[in-house]
Structures are given as C-alpha cells and as structure tokens.
Amino acid sequence: MRVHCHPGTDSIVIHLRDGAKGIVGEIIGEDLNVVLHCDDAGTIYDFEVVGSASKVFDLERLEVEVLPVGVSPSAHRESNTG
C-alpha cells in the first residue's frame, strides 16, 4: 500500500494494490470529492480524495499500528506518479 499526498491540489491517493485500469467511480459531495478506481472484477485498487484532503486527513502525521506477519516497512523511494 502506498499513500501519495499532493499539497498543490489538496489531494491524497491511497494505492491499495496493483490493478489493471478499469472502472472509475466518483462520489461528489458539498465538501468532498472521492474517486474510486476498480479493476474489471470490481475490486478497488486505489482511491483519491481530491481537493479536500486536508479536511479529511491529518496530513501532519501517518501512523501504522500493526503490519501483517511477514510484512516489513519498505525503504523510502521516490515515485514518478502524480
């Protein structure tokens, strides 16, 4: 799982798993715009909160409380996405 913050657009993308581009759904509210990306089987592989991430998330910190057995924190690496 990867989390990408985009301060310039006040957006955050939470990438849950790799998935083939497929269905895109959008939830639009008065103060919230959420975009869901699903594969053709309907499995969500990432979602975005666009334009209001700072209202939804505490962007000052990120905590991971428990990692599944056999999963270790990855080393920081720069991403070319977004």
NUKE-715695 format. One record per atom (N, C-alpha, C): atom name; x, y, z; chain; residue number from 1. Coordinates in pm, whole numbers, plus 50000, padded with zeros to 5 digits. Example, Ala and Ser with C-alpha at 12.3 -4.5 7.8 and 13.67 -1.06 7.14 Angstrom:
BEGIN
<rec atome="N" px="51319" py="49431" pz="50780" chaine="A" num="1"/>
<rec atome="CA" px="51230" py="49550" pz="50780" chaine="A" num="1"/>
<rec atome="C" px="51320" py="49670" pz="50780" chaine="A" num="1"/>
<rec atome="N" px="51285" py="49775" pz="50708" chaine="A" num="2"/>
<rec atome="CA" px="51367" py="49894" pz="50714" chaine="A" num="2"/>
<rec atome="C" px="51290" py="50003" pz="50787" chaine="A" num="2"/>
This chain:
BEGIN
<rec atome="N" px="50085" py="49884" pz="50000" chaine="A" num="1"/>
<rec atome="CA" px="50000" py="50000" pz="50000" chaine="A" num="1"/>
<rec atome="C" px="50090" py="50123" pz="50000" chaine="A" num="1"/>
<rec atome="N" px="50049" py="50223" pz="49924" chaine="A" num="2"/>
<rec atome="CA" px="50124" py="50349" pz="49916" chaine="A" num="2"/>
<rec atome="C" px="50027" py="50466" pz="49935" chaine="A" num="2"/>
<rec atome="N" px="50077" py="50571" pz="49996" chaine="A" num="3"/>
<rec atome="CA" px="49999" py="50692" pz="50014" chaine="A" num="3"/>
<rec atome="C" px="50075" py="50805" pz="49946" chaine="A" num="3"/>
<rec atome="N" px="50008" py="50877" pz="49858" chaine="A" num="4"/>
<rec atome="CA" px="50067" py="50988" pz="49786" chaine="A" num="4"/>
<rec atome="C" px="49989" py="51115" pz="49821" chaine="A" num="4"/>
<rec atome="N" px="50058" py="51214" pz="49876" chaine="A" num="5"/>
<rec atome="CA" px="49997" py="51344" pz="49906" chaine="A" num="5"/>
<rec atome="C" px="50034" py="51443" pz="49797" chaine="A" num="5"/>
<rec atome="N" px="49937" py="51522" pz="49756" chaine="A" num="6"/>
<rec atome="CA" px="49958" py="51625" pz="49654" chaine="A" num="6"/>
<rec atome="C" px="49910" py="51758" pz="49711" chaine="A" num="6"/>
<rec atome="N" px="49999" py="51830" pz="49784" chaine="A" num="7"/>
<rec atome="CA" px="49958" py="51955" pz="49850" chaine="A" num="7"/>
<rec atome="C" px="49905" py="52061" pz="49754" chaine="A" num="7"/>
<rec atome="N" px="49957" py="52066" pz="49634" chaine="A" num="8"/>
<rec atome="CA" px="49914" py="52168" pz="49538" chaine="A" num="8"/>
<rec atome="C" px="49768" py="52160" pz="49501" chaine="A" num="8"/>
<rec atome="N" px="49713" py="52039" pz="49507" chaine="A" num="9"/>
<rec atome="CA" px="49570" py="52019" pz="49475" chaine="A" num="9"/>
<rec atome="C" px="49490" py="51978" pz="49598" chaine="A" num="9"/>
<rec atome="N" px="49556" py="51976" pz="49716" chaine="A" num="10"/>
<rec atome="CA" px="49494" py="51931" pz="49841" chaine="A" num="10"/>
<rec atome="C" px="49429" py="51795" pz="49821" chaine="A" num="10"/>
<rec atome="N" px="49508" py="51704" pz="49762" chaine="A" num="11"/>
<rec atome="CA" px="49458" py="51571" pz="49729" chaine="A" num="11"/>
<rec atome="C" px="49547" py="51464" pz="49790" chaine="A" num="11"/>
<rec atome="N" px="49489" py="51346" pz="49808" chaine="A" num="12"/>
<rec atome="CA" px="49565" py="51231" pz="49857" chaine="A" num="12"/>
<rec atome="C" px="49517" py="51109" pz="49780" chaine="A" num="12"/>
<rec atome="N" px="49611" py="51024" pz="49742" chaine="A" num="13"/>
<rec atome="CA" px="49579" py="50898" pz="49674" chaine="A" num="13"/>
<rec atome="C" px="49628" py="50786" pz="49764" chaine="A" num="13"/>
<rec atome="N" px="49539" py="50692" pz="49793" chaine="A" num="14"/>
<rec atome="CA" px="49576" py="50574" pz="49870" chaine="A" num="14"/>
<rec atome="C" px="49569" py="50456" pz="49774" chaine="A" num="14"/>
<rec atome="N" px="49687" py="50404" pz="49742" chaine="A" num="15"/>
<rec atome="CA" px="49700" py="50293" pz="49647" chaine="A" num="15"/>
<rec atome="C" px="49704" py="50164" pz="49728" chaine="A" num="15"/>
<rec atome="N" px="49599" py="50085" pz="49717" chaine="A" num="16"/>
<rec atome="CA" px="49585" py="49964" pz="49798" chaine="A" num="16"/>
<rec atome="C" px="49661" py="49845" pz="49742" chaine="A" num="16"/>
<rec atome="N" px="49660" py="49831" pz="49611" chaine="A" num="17"/>
<rec atome="CA" px="49723" py="49717" pz="49544" chaine="A" num="17"/>
<rec atome="C" px="49736" py="49748" pz="49397" chaine="A" num="17"/>
<rec atome="N" px="49815" py="49670" pz="49327" chaine="A" num="18"/>
<rec atome="CA" px="49825" py="49687" pz="49183" chaine="A" num="18"/>
<rec atome="C" px="49695" py="49638" pz="49119" chaine="A" num="18"/>
<rec atome="N" px="49654" py="49705" pz="49016" chaine="A" num="19"/>
<rec atome="CA" px="49532" py="49666" pz="48947" chaine="A" num="19"/>
<rec atome="C" px="49530" py="49723" pz="48807" chaine="A" num="19"/>
<rec atome="N" px="49465" py="49652" pz="48718" chaine="A" num="20"/>
<rec atome="CA" px="49452" py="49699" pz="48580" chaine="A" num="20"/>
<rec atome="C" px="49348" py="49809" pz="48577" chaine="A" num="20"/>
<rec atome="N" px="49377" py="49913" pz="48500" chaine="A" num="21"/>
<rec atome="CA" px="49281" py="50023" pz="48488" chaine="A" num="21"/>
<rec atome="C" px="49148" py="49968" pz="48441" chaine="A" num="21"/>
<rec atome="N" px="49045" py="50009" pz="48509" chaine="A" num="22"/>
<rec atome="CA" px="48913" py="49959" pz="48476" chaine="A" num="22"/>
<rec atome="C" px="48809" py="50063" pz="48504" chaine="A" num="22"/>
<rec atome="N" px="48722" py="50034" pz="48597" chaine="A" num="23"/>
<rec atome="CA" px="48608" py="50118" pz="48630" chaine="A" num="23"/>
<rec atome="C" px="48651" py="50233" pz="48721" chaine="A" num="23"/>
<rec atome="N" px="48600" py="50350" pz="48697" chaine="A" num="24"/>
<rec atome="CA" px="48623" py="50464" pz="48784" chaine="A" num="24"/>
<rec atome="C" px="48488" py="50513" pz="48833" chaine="A" num="24"/>
<rec atome="N" px="48475" py="50525" pz="48964" chaine="A" num="25"/>
<rec atome="CA" px="48353" py="50577" pz="49022" chaine="A" num="25"/>
<rec atome="C" px="48386" py="50704" pz="49097" chaine="A" num="25"/>
<rec atome="N" px="48291" py="50795" pz="49105" chaine="A" num="26"/>
<rec atome="CA" px="48317" py="50922" pz="49171" chaine="A" num="26"/>
<rec atome="C" px="48203" py="50953" pz="49266" chaine="A" num="26"/>
<rec atome="N" px="48240" py="50994" pz="49386" chaine="A" num="27"/>
<rec atome="CA" px="48143" py="51038" pz="49486" chaine="A" num="27"/>
<rec atome="C" px="48167" py="51186" pz="49506" chaine="A" num="27"/>
<rec atome="N" px="48066" py="51265" pz="49476" chaine="A" num="28"/>
<rec atome="CA" px="48082" py="51410" pz="49486" chaine="A" num="28"/>
<rec atome="C" px="47986" py="51462" pz="49592" chaine="A" num="28"/>
<rec atome="N" px="48044" py="51532" pz="49688" chaine="A" num="29"/>
<rec atome="CA" px="47962" py="51592" pz="49792" chaine="A" num="29"/>
<rec atome="C" px="47991" py="51741" pz="49798" chaine="A" num="29"/>
<rec atome="N" px="47926" py="51809" pz="49890" chaine="A" num="30"/>
<rec atome="CA" px="47945" py="51953" pz="49901" chaine="A" num="30"/>
<rec atome="C" px="48090" py="51988" pz="49931" chaine="A" num="30"/>
<rec atome="N" px="48152" py="51914" pz="50023" chaine="A" num="31"/>
<rec atome="CA" px="48290" py="51942" pz="50062" chaine="A" num="31"/>
<rec atome="C" px="48384" py="51825" pz="50035" chaine="A" num="31"/>
<rec atome="N" px="48339" py="51725" pz="49962" chaine="A" num="32"/>
<rec atome="CA" px="48420" py="51605" pz="49945" chaine="A" num="32"/>
<rec atome="C" px="48404" py="51548" pz="49805" chaine="A" num="32"/>
<rec atome="N" px="48517" py="51516" pz="49742" chaine="A" num="33"/>
<rec atome="CA" px="48518" py="51452" pz="49611" chaine="A" num="33"/>
<rec atome="C" px="48608" py="51331" pz="49621" chaine="A" num="33"/>
<rec atome="N" px="48551" py="51211" pz="49610" chaine="A" num="34"/>
<rec atome="CA" px="48626" py="51086" pz="49622" chaine="A" num="34"/>
<rec atome="C" px="48617" py="51012" pz="49489" chaine="A" num="34"/>
<rec atome="N" px="48731" py="50967" pz="49440" chaine="A" num="35"/>
<rec atome="CA" px="48735" py="50891" pz="49316" chaine="A" num="35"/>
<rec atome="C" px="48784" py="50750" pz="49350" chaine="A" num="35"/>
<rec atome="N" px="48707" py="50649" pz="49311" chaine="A" num="36"/>
<rec atome="CA" px="48743" py="50509" pz="49333" chaine="A" num="36"/>
<rec atome="C" px="48789" py="50448" pz="49202" chaine="A" num="36"/>
<rec atome="N" px="48898" py="50374" pz="49207" chaine="A" num="37"/>
<rec atome="CA" px="48949" py="50304" pz="49090" chaine="A" num="37"/>
<rec atome="C" px="48936" py="50155" pz="49117" chaine="A" num="37"/>
<rec atome="N" px="48864" py="50086" pz="49029" chaine="A" num="38"/>
<rec atome="CA" px="48841" py="49942" pz="49043" chaine="A" num="38"/>
<rec atome="C" px="48889" py="49871" pz="48918" chaine="A" num="38"/>
<rec atome="N" px="48926" py="49743" pz="48935" chaine="A" num="39"/>
<rec atome="CA" px="48957" py="49664" pz="48816" chaine="A" num="39"/>
<rec atome="C" px="48825" py="49613" pz="48757" chaine="A" num="39"/>
<rec atome="N" px="48834" py="49537" pz="48649" chaine="A" num="40"/>
<rec atome="CA" px="48713" py="49492" pz="48581" chaine="A" num="40"/>
<rec atome="C" px="48629" py="49397" pz="48665" chaine="A" num="40"/>
<rec atome="N" px="48690" py="49335" pz="48768" chaine="A" num="41"/>
<rec atome="CA" px="48616" py="49247" pz="48858" chaine="A" num="41"/>
<rec atome="C" px="48547" py="49326" pz="48969" chaine="A" num="41"/>
<rec atome="N" px="48573" py="49457" pz="48976" chaine="A" num="42"/>
<rec atome="CA" px="48509" py="49541" pz="49076" chaine="A" num="42"/>
<rec atome="C" px="48588" py="49555" pz="49205" chaine="A" num="42"/>
<rec atome="N" px="48713" py="49507" pz="49207" chaine="A" num="43"/>
<rec atome="CA" px="48797" py="49518" pz="49326" chaine="A" num="43"/>
<rec atome="C" px="48864" py="49655" pz="49328" chaine="A" num="43"/>
<rec atome="N" px="48846" py="49730" pz="49436" chaine="A" num="44"/>
<rec atome="CA" px="48907" py="49862" pz="49448" chaine="A" num="44"/>
<rec atome="C" px="49057" py="49846" pz="49464" chaine="A" num="44"/>
<rec atome="N" px="49135" py="49916" pz="49381" chaine="A" num="45"/>
<rec atome="CA" px="49281" py="49913" pz="49397" chaine="A" num="45"/>
<rec atome="C" px="49338" py="50046" pz="49441" chaine="A" num="45"/>
<rec atome="N" px="49266" py="50156" pz="49424" chaine="A" num="46"/>
<rec atome="CA" px="49306" py="50279" pz="49489" chaine="A" num="46"/>
<rec atome="C" px="49190" py="50377" pz="49493" chaine="A" num="46"/>
<rec atome="N" px="49205" py="50476" pz="49580" chaine="A" num="47"/>
<rec atome="CA" px="49106" py="50582" pz="49585" chaine="A" num="47"/>
<rec atome="C" px="49174" py="50714" pz="49613" chaine="A" num="47"/>
<rec atome="N" px="49107" py="50819" pz="49570" chaine="A" num="48"/>
<rec atome="CA" px="49161" py="50954" pz="49583" chaine="A" num="48"/>
<rec atome="C" px="49060" py="51042" pz="49655" chaine="A" num="48"/>
<rec atome="N" px="49109" py="51128" pz="49741" chaine="A" num="49"/>
<rec atome="CA" px="49028" py="51236" pz="49795" chaine="A" num="49"/>
<rec atome="C" px="49085" py="51361" pz="49730" chaine="A" num="49"/>
<rec atome="N" px="49004" py="51427" pz="49649" chaine="A" num="50"/>
<rec atome="CA" px="49052" py="51536" pz="49564" chaine="A" num="50"/>
<rec atome="C" px="48998" py="51670" pz="49615" chaine="A" num="50"/>
<rec atome="N" px="49090" py="51763" pz="49637" chaine="A" num="51"/>
<rec atome="CA" px="49053" py="51899" pz="49670" chaine="A" num="51"/>
<rec atome="C" px="49013" py="51926" pz="49813" chaine="A" num="51"/>
<rec atome="N" px="49013" py="51823" pz="49898" chaine="A" num="52"/>
<rec atome="CA" px="48974" py="51845" pz="50037" chaine="A" num="52"/>
<rec atome="C" px="49045" py="51750" pz="50132" chaine="A" num="52"/>
<rec atome="N" px="49160" py="51699" pz="50092" chaine="A" num="53"/>
<rec atome="CA" px="49230" py="51600" pz="50174" chaine="A" num="53"/>
<rec atome="C" px="49265" py="51655" pz="50312" chaine="A" num="53"/>
<rec atome="N" px="49302" py="51782" pz="50320" chaine="A" num="54"/>
<rec atome="CA" px="49339" py="51839" pz="50449" chaine="A" num="54"/>
<rec atome="C" px="49220" py="51850" pz="50544" chaine="A" num="54"/>
<rec atome="N" px="49099" py="51845" pz="50492" chaine="A" num="55"/>
<rec atome="CA" px="48979" py="51845" pz="50577" chaine="A" num="55"/>
<rec atome="C" px="48945" py="51704" pz="50625" chaine="A" num="55"/>
<rec atome="N" px="48988" py="51603" pz="50549" chaine="A" num="56"/>
<rec atome="CA" px="48952" py="51465" pz="50580" chaine="A" num="56"/>
<rec atome="C" px="49062" py="51394" pz="50659" chaine="A" num="56"/>
<rec atome="N" px="49188" py="51421" pz="50625" chaine="A" num="57"/>
<rec atome="CA" px="49300" py="51351" pz="50685" chaine="A" num="57"/>
<rec atome="C" px="49386" py="51445" pz="50768" chaine="A" num="57"/>
<rec atome="N" px="49448" py="51392" pz="50873" chaine="A" num="58"/>
<rec atome="CA" px="49550" py="51465" pz="50948" chaine="A" num="58"/>
<rec atome="C" px="49680" py="51444" pz="50871" chaine="A" num="58"/>
<rec atome="N" px="49715" py="51540" pz="50787" chaine="A" num="59"/>
<rec atome="CA" px="49832" py="51526" pz="50700" chaine="A" num="59"/>
<rec atome="C" px="49963" py="51556" pz="50771" chaine="A" num="59"/>
<rec atome="N" px="49956" py="51589" pz="50899" chaine="A" num="60"/>
<rec atome="CA" px="50078" py="51616" pz="50976" chaine="A" num="60"/>
<rec atome="C" px="50151" py="51488" pz="51016" chaine="A" num="60"/>
<rec atome="N" px="50079" py="51375" pz="51018" chaine="A" num="61"/>
<rec atome="CA" px="50144" py="51250" pz="51059" chaine="A" num="61"/>
<rec atome="C" px="50073" py="51130" pz="50998" chaine="A" num="61"/>
<rec atome="N" px="50147" py="51023" pz="50988" chaine="A" num="62"/>
<rec atome="CA" px="50096" py="50896" pz="50939" chaine="A" num="62"/>
<rec atome="C" px="50147" py="50788" pz="51032" chaine="A" num="62"/>
<rec atome="N" px="50059" py="50711" pz="51088" chaine="A" num="63"/>
<rec atome="CA" px="50099" py="50605" pz="51179" chaine="A" num="63"/>
<rec atome="C" px="50049" py="50472" pz="51125" chaine="A" num="63"/>
<rec atome="N" px="50131" py="50370" pz="51138" chaine="A" num="64"/>
<rec atome="CA" px="50092" py="50233" pz="51107" chaine="A" num="64"/>
<rec atome="C" px="50104" py="50157" pz="51237" chaine="A" num="64"/>
<rec atome="N" px="49994" py="50105" pz="51287" chaine="A" num="65"/>
<rec atome="CA" px="49996" py="50042" pz="51417" chaine="A" num="65"/>
<rec atome="C" px="50040" py="49897" pz="51412" chaine="A" num="65"/>
<rec atome="N" px="49993" py="49821" pz="51316" chaine="A" num="66"/>
<rec atome="CA" px="50027" py="49680" pz="51308" chaine="A" num="66"/>
<rec atome="C" px="50046" py="49643" pz="51162" chaine="A" num="66"/>
<rec atome="N" px="50157" py="49579" pz="51131" chaine="A" num="67"/>
<rec atome="CA" px="50179" py="49525" pz="50997" chaine="A" num="67"/>
<rec atome="C" px="50152" py="49376" pz="51002" chaine="A" num="67"/>
<rec atome="N" px="50092" py="49319" pz="50898" chaine="A" num="68"/>
<rec atome="CA" px="50070" py="49174" pz="50896" chaine="A" num="68"/>
<rec atome="C" px="50202" py="49099" pz="50909" chaine="A" num="68"/>
<rec atome="N" px="50195" py="48978" pz="50962" chaine="A" num="69"/>
<rec atome="CA" px="50314" py="48895" pz="50977" chaine="A" num="69"/>
<rec atome="C" px="50381" py="48878" pz="50842" chaine="A" num="69"/>
<rec atome="N" px="50512" py="48897" pz="50838" chaine="A" num="70"/>
<rec atome="CA" px="50588" py="48880" pz="50715" chaine="A" num="70"/>
<rec atome="C" px="50598" py="49006" pz="50631" chaine="A" num="70"/>
<rec atome="N" px="50535" py="49114" pz="50675" chaine="A" num="71"/>
<rec atome="CA" px="50542" py="49240" pz="50602" chaine="A" num="71"/>
<rec atome="C" px="50629" py="49335" pz="50682" chaine="A" num="71"/>
<rec atome="N" px="50724" py="49396" pz="50613" chaine="A" num="72"/>
<rec atome="CA" px="50811" py="49491" pz="50682" chaine="A" num="72"/>
<rec atome="C" px="50800" py="49626" pz="50613" chaine="A" num="72"/>
<rec atome="N" px="50830" py="49732" pz="50686" chaine="A" num="73"/>
<rec atome="CA" px="50826" py="49865" pz="50623" chaine="A" num="73"/>
<rec atome="C" px="50925" py="49871" pz="50508" chaine="A" num="73"/>
<rec atome="N" px="50883" py="49930" pz="50398" chaine="A" num="74"/>
<rec atome="CA" px="50974" py="49942" pz="50283" chaine="A" num="74"/>
<rec atome="C" px="51060" py="50066" pz="50300" chaine="A" num="74"/>
<rec atome="N" px="51173" py="50066" pz="50235" chaine="A" num="75"/>
<rec atome="CA" px="51259" py="50183" pz="50235" chaine="A" num="75"/>
<rec atome="C" px="51194" py="50293" pz="50154" chaine="A" num="75"/>
<rec atome="N" px="51217" py="50418" pz="50193" chaine="A" num="76"/>
<rec atome="CA" px="51159" py="50531" pz="50120" chaine="A" num="76"/>
<rec atome="C" px="51215" py="50533" pz="49978" chaine="A" num="76"/>
<rec atome="N" px="51128" py="50549" pz="49882" chaine="A" num="77"/>
<rec atome="CA" px="51172" py="50563" pz="49744" chaine="A" num="77"/>
<rec atome="C" px="51084" py="50664" pz="49675" chaine="A" num="77"/>
<rec atome="N" px="51143" py="50740" pz="49591" chaine="A" num="78"/>
<rec atome="CA" px="51071" py="50843" pz="49518" chaine="A" num="78"/>
<rec atome="C" px="50982" py="50777" pz="49413" chaine="A" num="78"/>
<rec atome="N" px="50868" py="50836" pz="49388" chaine="A" num="79"/>
<rec atome="CA" px="50775" py="50785" pz="49291" chaine="A" num="79"/>
<rec atome="C" px="50765" py="50882" pz="49174" chaine="A" num="79"/>
<rec atome="N" px="50743" py="50827" pz="49057" chaine="A" num="80"/>
<rec atome="CA" px="50726" py="50910" pz="48937" chaine="A" num="80"/>
<rec atome="C" px="50580" py="50941" pz="48913" chaine="A" num="80"/>
<rec atome="N" px="50487" py="50885" pz="48994" chaine="A" num="81"/>
<rec atome="CA" px="50347" py="50909" pz="48972" chaine="A" num="81"/>
<rec atome="C" px="50303" py="51038" pz="49037" chaine="A" num="81"/>
<rec atome="N" px="50210" py="51104" pz="48971" chaine="A" num="82"/>
<rec atome="CA" px="50145" py="51223" pz="49023" chaine="A" num="82"/>
<rec atome="C" px="50236" py="51328" pz="49062" chaine="A" num="82"/>
